[in-house]
Amino acid sequence: MSTQAEFTKGIDKTKIIRVSEKIREAWNDYFLESQYCQKQINFGPEEKTNYMGDLLNYFDDTVELLERIPLKSNYQLAVYDTVSVLQLMYIGQDLIDELRFVFKMPQSSGADKLLIRTLRNELTGHPISRGKNNNFISSVFFTRNSHGEVIEYLRYHKDKDYKPEVIRHQWSELVRMHEAYLLVNLNDIFATIKSKLKRYQNQLVQFLEAFPKLSFEGIVTKTEHLFETFFEHSSLCSRSNLHHFYQNQDLHPRYKHCIDCFLRDLNLDLLQVTADLKQFRADELPVLNPQSDHQVLTKIAFTESSGKVFTAKPMQSNIRYHFSKLREKHPVFGIEYFIESYQDDPVLLCEMKHMQSAIADDREFYCSYEYLRHLFTIKGLL
């Protein structure tokens, strides 16, 4: 007759995974993106890979496997499960210490950790233990009472003159100890993360406060130092391109338009990120406005997905689609199509002729494209 497996309540997965998810969110949104945040932690080549994702996934797996602890009435089956469960707890401790290392924290400690590691080492890692010079230290073996709710084994240790001693623990006791260890350490790690993000938030707030007083070069340099991901939104938004637009802004409105878009959207993004950081540190869930059609701030006006700045009049059917194809230098809906379609408007025609002459120069072409988008918008065509 087969032995029916029974289980006792394990650790509370919900409370633990919730904190690990917040750590994952902080990593993906801030530490993986910001060099300023990376400098506050141990961020090496391995952290640039999917290392943290793998680590947290592995950690969550160990937690889920410990939700229910198997109880076997059969001694031999119980030994098998005991070894497995103790190893899972041991791995969880190692993963906690790896997280603490990444965020520049000392290794975990305490009686809860020590007991689990001692049990795992004696019953799974080194049932026969020898020290330096191969000196015998201890040996252990499970007793026949080690099943169900109980772990029990005999130990012969040199500190006890190798006299047998019975070591006995309840699974419920070990589960509560491991759960407490995980929660204390995860909350400690999360508190450290929030402290580091507070420093980042303060730097961004100071940047915002100084924004009106900084030179253009100062703004670009500060953005590179604190908010470098902003430059990833468009190939136009680079130091060299921005300097070119700035130096030529008095020659034609298209260059001034690109500079104005850069400053406007940078300011908006800084405001959004500081608000996001404040909300994250408060450990609140994001609240979305159900009446808003545009929940996410547009990152940069140089991209195809630029946000709405002006209220447009009724537009020609398919004009948005056609205009997006212009950006792609489409063979059908390209610059020639627009020149032919809007040749009666001298302002639009002049800018489209410039685009046509700069079709091989991406910086000039896309700068002109953004200015043309602006012209189409204020004319109610987009």
HELIX and SHEET records of a PDB file:
HELIX    1   1 LYS A   13  ALA A   26  1                                  14    
HELIX    2   2 TRP A   27  PHE A   31  3                                   5    
HELIX    3   3 GLN A   35  GLN A   38  1                                   4    
HELIX    4   4 PRO A   45  LYS A   48  5                                   4    
HELIX    5   5 TYR A   51  LEU A   65  1                                  15    
HELIX    6   6 TYR A   75  VAL A  102  1                                  28    
HELIX    7   7 ALA A  111  ARG A  120  1                                  10    
HELIX    8   8 ASN A  121  GLY A  125  3                                   5    
HELIX    9   9 LYS A  132  ASN A  134  5                                   3    
HELIX   10  10 LYS A  158  LYS A  160  5                                   3    
HELIX   11  11 TRP A  171  ALA A  210  1                                  40    
HELIX   12  12 PHE A  211  LYS A  213  5                                   3    
HELIX   13  13 PHE A  216  LEU A  226  1                                  11    
HELIX   14  14 GLU A  228  HIS A  233  5                                   6    
HELIX   15  15 ARG A  239  GLN A  247  1                                   9    
HELIX   16  16 PRO A  253  ARG A  281  1                                  29    
HELIX   17  17 ILE A  319  ARG A  327  1                                   9    
HELIX   18  18 ILE A  335  SER A  341  1                                   7    
HELIX   19  19 PRO A  346  SER A  357  1                                  12    
HELIX   20  20 ASP A  362  ILE A  378  1                                  17    
SHEET    1   A 2 GLU A   6  LYS A   9  0                                        
SHEET    2   A 2 ARG A  68  LEU A  71 -1                                        
SHEET    1   B 4 ILE A 128  ARG A 130  0                                        
SHEET    2   B 4 PHE A 136  PHE A 142 -1                                        
SHEET    3   B 4 VAL A 150  HIS A 157 -1                                        
SHEET    4   B 4 PRO A 164  GLN A 170 -1                                        
END                                                                             
